[in-house]
Amino acid sequence: MTTVLDLKGVTVVRDGNDILDKVDWTVDSSERWVVLGPNGAGKTTLLQIAAALIHPTRGNATILESALGKSDVFELRPRIGFASTAMAKRIPASETVLDVVLTAAYSVTGRWNEEYDDLDVRRAQRVLAEWKLGHLGDRRFGLLSDGEQKRVQIARAVMTDPELLLLDEPAASLDLGAREELLQLLGGYASSPFAPGIIMVTHHVEEIPRGFTHALLLSDGAVVRSGPIDEVITSEVLSEAFGVSLEVVNTGGRFAARAS
């Protein structure tokens, strides 16, 4: 077990406002974290720090044993798998599903003049099959359903065997069937001892897959609670963070919440 993310006093200031406020957080390679909080809590900013896309205004962030501000982020970023809506918008609609995943080997979107060997192609095909996308390899990315596009993004993120996997609202906008199919796949992946450390941002406890071990709850840029998931995803803690009286239930490792 190794530390894949270590934040000490991380603060991000924009236009004079603290988007993140003195965040202390450590993630180990064996842990699967979900990050929750109200809109504007700082979840996406936190994920951008973890992805080495932005630097903190104050504090120290160490990712995969590389300190931000003292390391080459262009060498660090390929070691991090990142799936987000912003990333999906950079993928050409005409790109084939196989090439969307394959181009992760060069950390580019859009097939150009790169050279790929048979090992890369076989690896991409295997990852597509693992995420139930093998039959869509020749399909254009822009013609896929929302659920299929989400799974392609994740397949691309795991193509290079990342040491840290970041997922920004992977189940957002999906219908019930597509959501449950994705969460089943994510739960299986998260439960594998060979999976990397995982951090997933979501707005809804219903979107937390089985196999996730820890939770971080943010509000107004500050940590409300962090730790083992059963100690954080509770009626009391969520009610405090969201400012609404909530009742949380855990059924077979899946959570649900409603106003009480």
One Martini backbone bead per residue (centre of mass of N, CA, C, O) as a GRO file, in nm:
protein
  260
    1MET     BB    1   0.093   0.038   0.025
    2THR     BB    2   0.039   0.362  -0.118
    3THR     BB    3   0.073   0.697  -0.166
    4VAL     BB    4  -0.118   0.901  -0.409
    5LEU     BB    5  -0.232   1.125  -0.196
    6ASP     BB    6  -0.119   1.455  -0.055
    7LEU     BB    7  -0.277   1.689   0.157
    8LYS     BB    8  -0.166   2.021   0.283
    9GLY     BB    9  -0.338   2.299   0.324
   10VAL     BB   10  -0.529   2.328   0.080
   11THR     BB   11  -0.557   2.626  -0.123
   12VAL     BB   12  -0.811   2.799  -0.324
   13VAL     BB   13  -0.800   3.111  -0.503
   14ARG     BB   14  -1.081   3.313  -0.634
   15ASP     BB   15  -1.155   3.628  -0.638
   16GLY     BB   16  -1.104   3.611  -0.309
   17ASN     BB   17  -1.197   3.307  -0.296
   18ASP     BB   18  -1.245   3.007  -0.121
   19ILE     BB   19  -1.266   2.700  -0.271
   20LEU     BB   20  -1.036   2.604  -0.087
   21ASP     BB   21  -0.988   2.508   0.279
   22LYS     BB   22  -0.752   2.350   0.426
   23VAL     BB   23  -0.681   2.067   0.292
   24ASP     BB   24  -0.677   1.739   0.436
   25TRP     BB   25  -0.538   1.451   0.246
   26THR     BB   26  -0.534   1.085   0.220
   27VAL     BB   27  -0.435   0.845  -0.037
   28ASP     BB   28  -0.448   0.509  -0.106
   29SER     BB   29  -0.417   0.245  -0.328
   30SER     BB   30  -0.655   0.068  -0.169
   31GLU     BB   31  -0.846   0.308  -0.214
   32ARG     BB   32  -1.204   0.416  -0.240
   33TRP     BB   33  -1.326   0.731  -0.328
   34VAL     BB   34  -1.579   0.958  -0.226
   35VAL     BB   35  -1.708   1.279  -0.340
   36LEU     BB   36  -1.901   1.514  -0.153
   37GLY     BB   37  -2.144   1.784  -0.214
   38PRO     BB   38  -2.241   2.070  -0.274
   39ASN     BB   39  -2.277   2.311  -0.466
   40GLY     BB   40  -1.963   2.471  -0.449
   41ALA     BB   41  -1.762   2.296  -0.256
   42GLY     BB   42  -1.494   2.184  -0.451
   43LYS     BB   43  -1.474   1.913  -0.610
   44THR     BB   44  -1.349   1.982  -0.889
   45THR     BB   45  -1.098   2.125  -0.778
   46LEU     BB   46  -0.987   1.879  -0.631
   47LEU     BB   47  -0.954   1.705  -0.890
   48GLN     BB   48  -0.754   1.899  -1.033
   49ILE     BB   49  -0.532   1.859  -0.833
   50ALA     BB   50  -0.511   1.542  -0.860
   51ALA     BB   51  -0.449   1.589  -1.187
   52ALA     BB   52  -0.244   1.831  -1.229
   53LEU     BB   53  -0.401   2.105  -1.346
   54ILE     BB   54  -0.359   2.246  -1.068
   55HIS     BB   55  -0.259   2.481  -0.824
   56PRO     BB   56  -0.213   2.578  -0.526
   57THR     BB   57  -0.204   2.866  -0.343
   58ARG     BB   58  -0.188   2.684  -0.086
   59GLY     BB   59   0.014   2.448   0.004
   60ASN     BB   60   0.038   2.081  -0.030
   61ALA     BB   61   0.090   1.864  -0.325
   62THR     BB   62   0.097   1.502  -0.353
   63ILE     BB   63   0.159   1.299  -0.648
   64LEU     BB   64   0.300   1.017  -0.675
   65GLU     BB   65   0.551   1.155  -0.516
   66SER     BB   66   0.476   1.442  -0.645
   67ALA     BB   67   0.539   1.777  -0.626
   68LEU     BB   68   0.377   2.046  -0.668
   69GLY     BB   69   0.614   2.272  -0.826
   70LYS     BB   70   0.861   2.020  -0.842
   71SER     BB   71   0.733   1.897  -1.107
   72ASP     BB   72   0.658   1.722  -1.399
   73VAL     BB   73   0.340   1.716  -1.525
   74PHE     BB   74   0.397   1.567  -1.805
   75GLU     BB   75   0.486   1.303  -1.641
   76LEU     BB   76   0.242   1.268  -1.442
   77ARG     BB   77  -0.036   1.256  -1.601
   78PRO     BB   78  -0.006   0.965  -1.743
   79ARG     BB   79  -0.049   0.824  -1.442
   80ILE     BB   80  -0.344   0.947  -1.483
   81GLY     BB   81  -0.677   0.879  -1.464
   82PHE     BB   82  -0.935   1.066  -1.661
   83ALA     BB   83  -1.291   1.122  -1.616
   84SER     BB   84  -1.487   1.361  -1.810
   85THR     BB   85  -1.678   1.591  -1.964
   86ALA     BB   86  -1.445   1.766  -2.065
   87MET     BB   87  -1.300   1.535  -2.209
   88ALA     BB   88  -1.531   1.449  -2.404
   89LYS     BB   89  -1.531   1.727  -2.567
   90ARG     BB   90  -1.237   1.651  -2.704
   91ILE     BB   91  -1.376   1.432  -2.861
   92PRO     BB   92  -1.426   1.328  -3.158
   93ALA     BB   93  -1.719   1.226  -3.306
   94SER     BB   94  -1.558   1.053  -3.546
   95GLU     BB   95  -1.435   0.871  -3.356
   96THR     BB   96  -1.343   0.577  -3.274
   97VAL     BB   97  -1.355   0.380  -3.006
   98LEU     BB   98  -1.078   0.254  -3.035
   99ASP     BB   99  -0.924   0.532  -3.066
  100VAL     BB  100  -1.002   0.659  -2.801
  101VAL     BB  101  -0.841   0.445  -2.636
  102LEU     BB  102  -0.566   0.428  -2.785
  103THR     BB  103  -0.473   0.741  -2.747
  104ALA     BB  104  -0.388   0.716  -2.444
  105ALA     BB  105  -0.088   0.631  -2.498
  106TYR     BB  106  -0.044   0.964  -2.586
  107SER     BB  107  -0.237   1.173  -2.459
  108VAL     BB  108  -0.468   1.189  -2.685
  109THR     BB  109  -0.711   1.350  -2.905
  110GLY     BB  110  -0.706   1.219  -3.189
  111ARG     BB  111  -0.619   1.079  -3.462
  112TRP     BB  112  -0.311   1.075  -3.642
  113ASN     BB  113   0.048   0.989  -3.657
  114GLU     BB  114   0.055   0.760  -3.483
  115GLU     BB  115   0.215   0.471  -3.343
  116TYR     BB  116   0.089   0.134  -3.327
  117ASP     BB  117   0.090  -0.161  -3.183
  118ASP     BB  118  -0.043  -0.468  -3.123
  119LEU     BB  119  -0.047  -0.434  -2.816
  120ASP     BB  120  -0.225  -0.183  -2.805
  121VAL     BB  121  -0.470  -0.300  -2.951
  122ARG     BB  122  -0.522  -0.539  -2.760
  123ARG     BB  123  -0.560  -0.371  -2.509
  124ALA     BB  124  -0.803  -0.204  -2.607
  125GLN     BB  125  -0.987  -0.448  -2.663
  126ARG     BB  126  -0.988  -0.558  -2.374
  127VAL     BB  127  -1.106  -0.309  -2.232
  128LEU     BB  128  -1.368  -0.300  -2.390
  129ALA     BB  129  -1.469  -0.577  -2.297
  130GLU     BB  130  -1.471  -0.514  -1.986
  131TRP     BB  131  -1.690  -0.260  -2.067
  132LYS     BB  132  -1.896  -0.362  -2.285
  133LEU     BB  133  -1.748  -0.257  -2.598
  134GLY     BB  134  -1.648  -0.457  -2.823
  135HIS     BB  135  -1.893  -0.402  -3.042
  136LEU     BB  136  -1.790  -0.069  -3.072
  137GLY     BB  137  -1.509  -0.011  -3.209
  138ASP     BB  138  -1.636   0.114  -3.503
  139ARG     BB  139  -1.778   0.329  -3.365
  140ARG     BB  140  -1.889   0.640  -3.325
  141PHE     BB  141  -1.882   0.842  -3.060
  142GLY     BB  142  -2.130   1.039  -3.142
  143LEU     BB  143  -2.338   0.765  -3.158
  144LEU     BB  144  -2.358   0.731  -2.870
  145SER     BB  145  -2.460   0.684  -2.578
  146ASP     BB  146  -2.421   0.802  -2.270
  147GLY     BB  147  -2.335   0.533  -2.141
  148GLU     BB  148  -2.121   0.460  -2.351
  149GLN     BB  149  -1.946   0.714  -2.320
  150LYS     BB  150  -1.872   0.671  -2.025
  151ARG     BB  151  -1.727   0.396  -2.069
  152VAL     BB  152  -1.516   0.498  -2.267
  153GLN     BB  153  -1.379   0.697  -2.075
  154ILE     BB  154  -1.289   0.478  -1.873
  155ALA     BB  155  -1.132   0.300  -2.066
  156ARG     BB  156  -0.929   0.520  -2.132
  157ALA     BB  157  -0.829   0.568  -1.834
  158VAL     BB  158  -0.727   0.243  -1.809
  159MET     BB  159  -0.535   0.174  -2.049
  160THR     BB  160  -0.247   0.265  -1.882
  161ASP     BB  161  -0.240   0.178  -1.595
  162PRO     BB  162  -0.302   0.354  -1.357
  163GLU     BB  163  -0.221   0.490  -1.027
  164LEU     BB  164  -0.470   0.692  -1.078
  165LEU     BB  165  -0.830   0.735  -1.046
  166LEU     BB  166  -1.052   0.973  -1.206
  167LEU     BB  167  -1.405   1.063  -1.134
  168ASP     BB  168  -1.649   1.278  -1.293
  169GLU     BB  169  -1.951   1.202  -1.282
  170PRO     BB  170  -2.018   0.910  -1.437
  171ALA     BB  171  -2.361   0.908  -1.388
  172ALA     BB  172  -2.441   1.147  -1.525
  173SER     BB  173  -2.749   1.151  -1.715
  174LEU     BB  174  -2.843   0.873  -1.655
  175ASP     BB  175  -3.026   0.619  -1.670
  176LEU     BB  176  -3.108   0.360  -1.481
  177GLY     BB  177  -2.982   0.134  -1.651
  178ALA     BB  178  -2.707   0.272  -1.714
  179ARG     BB  179  -2.625   0.321  -1.423
  180GLU     BB  180  -2.627   0.024  -1.319
  181GLU     BB  181  -2.422  -0.084  -1.520
  182LEU     BB  182  -2.189   0.101  -1.439
  183LEU     BB  183  -2.183   0.036  -1.130
  184GLN     BB  184  -2.119  -0.261  -1.165
  185LEU     BB  185  -1.847  -0.221  -1.307
  186LEU     BB  186  -1.715  -0.039  -1.093
  187GLY     BB  187  -1.739  -0.236  -0.857
  188GLY     BB  188  -1.561  -0.457  -0.979
  189TYR     BB  189  -1.309  -0.283  -1.016
  190ALA     BB  190  -1.278  -0.179  -0.717
  191SER     BB  191  -1.247  -0.488  -0.601
  192SER     BB  192  -0.981  -0.504  -0.723
  193PRO     BB  193  -0.643  -0.552  -0.637
  194PHE     BB  194  -0.542  -0.409  -0.927
  195ALA     BB  195  -0.647  -0.152  -0.864
  196PRO     BB  196  -0.637   0.163  -0.820
  197GLY     BB  197  -0.666   0.441  -0.696
  198ILE     BB  198  -0.987   0.600  -0.613
  199ILE     BB  199  -1.170   0.895  -0.740
  200MET     BB  200  -1.512   1.006  -0.682
  201VAL     BB  201  -1.748   1.222  -0.813
  202THR     BB  202  -2.062   1.320  -0.654
  203HIS     BB  203  -2.416   1.403  -0.574
  204HIS     BB  204  -2.500   1.091  -0.521
  205VAL     BB  205  -2.537   0.811  -0.324
  206GLU     BB  206  -2.664   0.624  -0.552
  207GLU     BB  207  -2.365   0.645  -0.718
  208ILE     BB  208  -2.235   0.440  -0.528
  209PRO     BB  209  -2.040   0.188  -0.544
  210ARG     BB  210  -1.942  -0.095  -0.485
  211GLY     BB  211  -1.619  -0.100  -0.307
  212PHE     BB  212  -1.624   0.147  -0.151
  213THR     BB  213  -1.435   0.280   0.142
  214HIS     BB  214  -1.448   0.603   0.112
  215ALA     BB  215  -1.513   0.947   0.241
  216LEU     BB  216  -1.569   1.288   0.123
  217LEU     BB  217  -1.685   1.591   0.279
  218LEU     BB  218  -1.805   1.892   0.139
  219SER     BB  219  -1.810   2.253   0.247
  220ASP     BB  220  -1.712   2.544   0.146
  221GLY     BB  221  -1.413   2.398   0.091
  222ALA     BB  222  -1.451   2.207   0.337
  223VAL     BB  223  -1.404   1.960   0.567
  224VAL     BB  224  -1.638   1.769   0.733
  225ARG     BB  225  -1.565   1.461   0.640
  226SER     BB  226  -1.345   1.169   0.688
  227GLY     BB  227  -1.349   0.819   0.580
  228PRO     BB  228  -1.512   0.568   0.632
  229ILE     BB  229  -1.808   0.530   0.473
  230ASP     BB  230  -1.996   0.451   0.726
  231GLU     BB  231  -1.903   0.729   0.884
  232VAL     BB  232  -2.006   0.946   0.656
  233ILE     BB  233  -2.266   0.798   0.534
  234THR     BB  234  -2.491   0.979   0.710
  235SER     BB  235  -2.746   1.147   0.836
  236GLU     BB  236  -2.590   1.352   1.007
  237VAL     BB  237  -2.364   1.441   0.808
  238LEU     BB  238  -2.541   1.517   0.559
  239SER     BB  239  -2.719   1.725   0.701
  240GLU     BB  240  -2.489   1.920   0.765
  241ALA     BB  241  -2.381   1.969   0.469
  242PHE     BB  242  -2.685   2.033   0.327
  243GLY     BB  243  -2.908   2.161   0.527
  244VAL     BB  244  -3.073   1.882   0.560
  245SER     BB  245  -3.297   1.653   0.657
  246LEU     BB  246  -3.161   1.320   0.653
  247GLU     BB  247  -3.207   0.987   0.521
  248VAL     BB  248  -2.996   0.702   0.554
  249VAL     BB  249  -2.934   0.411   0.353
  250ASN     BB  250  -2.804   0.064   0.370
  251THR     BB  251  -2.809  -0.174   0.090
  252GLY     BB  252  -2.574  -0.386   0.020
  253GLY     BB  253  -2.372  -0.121  -0.034
  254ARG     BB  254  -2.615   0.076  -0.092
  255PHE     BB  255  -2.724   0.404  -0.125
  256ALA     BB  256  -2.975   0.624   0.035
  257ALA     BB  257  -3.165   0.943   0.007
  258ARG     BB  258  -3.386   1.147   0.223
  259ALA     BB  259  -3.614   1.333   0.343
  260SER     BB  260  -3.729   1.355   0.696
   0.00000   0.00000   0.00000
